[in-house]
Amino acid sequence: MNTTEILVRCEGAARTYGTGATAVVAVHGATCEIRSGDRIAITGPSGSGKSTLLHLLAGLEAPTTGRVTWPGLTGKPAPDTVGVVFQGPSLVPALDVVENTALPLVLSGKQEASARRRALDCLALVAAAHLADKLPEELSGGQAQRVAVARVLAAAPRLILADEPTGQLDRATGRRVVDVLLAAADTLGAGLVVTTHDPRVARRLSRQWSMHDGRLQAGPDAFSPPAPATAQGAAP
């Protein structure tokens, strides 16, 4: 496992919604790198730009200025390379819990029976296997969030981005979900980024970044430009 491989790089990435006097800058020129061994917590108040930054990292939104690249991933981000645990509802209403969890695998061409087995295993990891045949409308907010985590784990991505994954959970269940995310990142050799309001969650990740008014404060180790090429024949 290469724990220093750069999975995603932001270079002055900004995101603005609207134009003119009504324009809102959600993210101001974020510059950072996320590597395969990183365990990063991003803290900050609601409306500080944390979710928008995660969407930029996932390739779900394009930066208005600057750029986001994925040097350690093959091609454009996909469910098997970047997995996102969204803060809001994200389950497909017409599918039951196990079908929702297996969906990324089915879409990638896996056989339905194999995808279902993998989905049930991942649901068990987040203590949600007993919900397998329920529809999203039958779930509490916390239960739906656990299923969303299981769906990401089922796809075995290289980069896991979790937006307030414990926000609707009680303390014990939230602790278990963080345990699962950390263990999955270790097993997969994946990078892990978690946004959170909870300092207890933030302290469980080895690096802490913060956002305020759309500005990322990531510390001096958040970005290291590529080393200059060595002269031909020189020692690396």
C-alpha positions in Angstrom: 0.0 0.0 0.0 1.4 3.4 -1.0 0.4 5.7 1.9 1.8 8.8 0.2 0.1 8.5 -3.2 -1.8 11.7 -4.0 -5.4 10.9 -4.7 -6.8 14.4 -5.2 -5.2 17.8 -5.5 -6.9 21.2 -5.2 -5.0 24.2 -6.6 -6.7 27.5 -5.8 -10.1 25.8 -6.2 -13.0 28.2 -5.7 -16.8 27.7 -6.1 -19.2 30.6 -6.6 -23.0 30.3 -6.9 -24.9 32.9 -8.8 -23.5 36.1 -10.5 -23.3 39.8 -9.8 -24.5 41.3 -6.6 -26.2 38.1 -5.5 -23.2 35.8 -6.0 -22.2 33.7 -3.1 -18.6 32.4 -2.8 -18.9 29.0 -1.0 -15.2 28.1 -1.3 -12.4 30.6 -1.7 -9.2 29.3 -3.4 -8.7 26.0 -1.5 -5.2 24.5 -2.0 -4.6 21.1 -0.6 -3.7 17.5 -1.3 -5.2 14.2 0.0 -3.1 11.1 0.0 -4.0 7.5 0.3 -2.9 7.3 4.0 -4.5 10.5 5.1 -7.1 10.6 7.9 -8.4 14.2 7.9 -11.2 15.9 9.8 -12.6 19.2 8.5 -14.3 21.3 11.1 -16.2 24.5 10.9 -19.7 26.0 11.5 -22.6 25.3 9.2 -22.4 27.3 6.0 -18.6 27.5 6.1 -18.2 25.6 2.9 -17.3 22.1 4.1 -19.9 20.3 2.0 -19.0 22.3 -1.1 -15.4 21.4 -0.6 -16.2 17.7 -0.4 -18.3 18.0 -3.6 -15.3 19.5 -5.3 -13.0 16.8 -4.0 -15.5 14.1 -5.3 -15.8 15.7 -8.7 -19.5 16.3 -8.1 -19.1 20.0 -8.8 -16.5 21.8 -10.9 -14.6 24.7 -9.5 -15.5 28.2 -10.7 -11.8 29.0 -10.7 -8.7 27.0 -10.0 -8.6 23.3 -10.6 -9.1 19.9 -9.0 -7.2 16.9 -10.3 -7.1 13.2 -9.2 -3.5 12.1 -10.0 -3.8 8.8 -8.0 -7.1 7.7 -9.5 -7.7 6.3 -13.0 -9.9 8.6 -15.0 -12.7 10.7 -13.6 -13.9 9.9 -10.1 -16.5 7.0 -10.0 -18.1 5.1 -7.1 -15.3 2.5 -7.0 -12.7 5.3 -6.7 -14.4 8.0 -4.7 -17.2 7.2 -2.2 -19.3 10.0 -0.7 -21.5 9.8 2.4 -23.8 12.7 2.0 -25.2 14.8 4.8 -28.7 14.8 3.5 -31.0 12.0 2.2 -29.3 10.1 -0.6 -31.1 6.7 -0.7 -33.2 5.8 -3.8 -36.8 5.7 -2.5 -38.0 2.9 -4.7 -35.2 0.5 -3.5 -35.0 -1.3 -0.2 -32.0 -1.0 2.0 -30.0 -3.9 0.6 -30.8 -2.8 -2.9 -29.6 0.7 -2.1 -26.4 -0.7 -0.6 -25.7 -2.9 -3.6 -26.5 -0.3 -6.2 -23.0 0.9 -6.9 -21.9 -2.7 -7.4 -24.7 -3.5 -9.7 -24.1 -0.4 -11.8 -20.4 -1.3 -12.1 -21.4 -4.7 -13.6 -21.3 -7.0 -10.6 -23.7 -10.0 -10.5 -26.7 -9.3 -8.4 -26.2 -12.2 -6.0 -22.6 -11.2 -5.4 -23.5 -7.6 -4.9 -26.3 -8.5 -2.5 -23.9 -10.6 -0.3 -21.4 -7.8 -0.2 -24.2 -5.3 0.7 -25.3 -7.5 3.6 -21.8 -7.8 4.9 -21.4 -4.0 4.8 -24.8 -3.4 6.5 -23.7 -5.8 9.3 -20.6 -3.6 9.8 -22.7 -0.6 10.7 -25.3 -2.7 12.7 -28.0 -2.3 10.0 -28.4 -5.8 8.6 -31.8 -6.1 10.3 -33.0 -3.2 8.1 -32.2 -5.0 4.8 -35.8 -5.3 3.5 -37.0 -1.9 4.6 -37.7 1.1 2.3 -36.0 4.4 2.9 -39.3 6.0 4.0 -39.4 3.5 6.9 -36.0 4.5 8.3 -35.1 7.1 10.8 -32.5 9.7 9.8 -29.8 7.9 11.8 -30.7 4.6 10.2 -30.6 6.1 6.7 -27.1 7.5 7.5 -25.8 4.1 8.5 -27.1 2.6 5.2 -25.4 5.4 3.3 -22.1 4.6 5.0 -22.6 0.9 4.1 -23.3 1.7 0.5 -20.0 3.6 0.2 -18.1 0.8 1.9 -19.6 -1.8 -0.5 -18.0 -0.1 -3.5 -14.5 -0.3 -1.8 -13.4 3.2 -3.0 -9.8 4.6 -2.9 -11.1 7.8 -1.3 -13.9 8.1 1.3 -15.5 11.5 1.8 -18.0 11.6 4.7 -20.1 14.7 5.3 -21.2 14.9 8.9 -21.6 11.1 9.1 -22.4 11.1 12.8 -24.6 14.2 12.8 -27.9 12.3 13.2 -26.6 9.4 15.4 -26.4 8.9 19.1 -23.0 8.8 20.6 -22.5 5.1 20.7 -23.7 4.5 17.1 -21.7 7.5 15.9 -18.6 6.0 17.5 -19.2 2.7 15.7 -19.7 4.5 12.4 -16.3 6.3 12.8 -14.8 2.9 13.8 -16.1 1.4 10.6 -14.9 4.3 8.4 -11.4 4.2 9.9 -11.2 0.4 9.6 -12.4 0.5 6.1 -9.9 3.1 5.1 -7.1 1.0 6.6 -8.3 -2.2 4.9 -8.8 -0.5 1.5 -5.7 1.7 1.7 -8.0 4.6 1.1 -7.8 8.2 2.0 -10.5 9.4 4.5 -11.9 12.9 4.9 -14.7 13.5 7.4 -16.5 16.8 8.0 -17.8 17.2 11.5 -19.0 19.6 14.2 -18.0 17.1 16.9 -14.6 17.6 18.4 -14.6 14.1 19.7 -14.9 12.8 16.1 -12.3 15.3 14.8 -9.7 14.1 17.4 -10.0 10.5 16.2 -8.5 11.5 12.8 -4.8 12.2 12.7 -5.0 15.6 10.9 -7.5 18.4 11.6 -8.3 21.1 9.0 -10.9 23.9 9.5 -13.1 26.1 7.3 -14.4 29.6 8.1 -16.4 31.7 5.6 -15.4 29.5 2.8 -11.7 29.6 3.5 -9.8 26.4 4.1 -7.3 26.5 6.9 -5.3 23.3 6.5 -1.9 24.0 7.9 1.5 24.0 6.2 1.4 20.3 5.2 -1.8 20.5 3.2 -0.1 21.0 -0.1 3.4 20.2 -1.3 4.1 21.2 -5.0 5.7 18.4 -7.1 9.4 18.2 -6.6 11.4 19.7 -9.5 12.7 17.2 -12.0 16.3 16.1 -11.5 18.9 16.6 -14.2 19.4 13.6 -16.4 21.8 11.2 -14.8 21.6 12.9 -11.4 20.8 11.0 -8.3 17.1 11.2 -7.3 
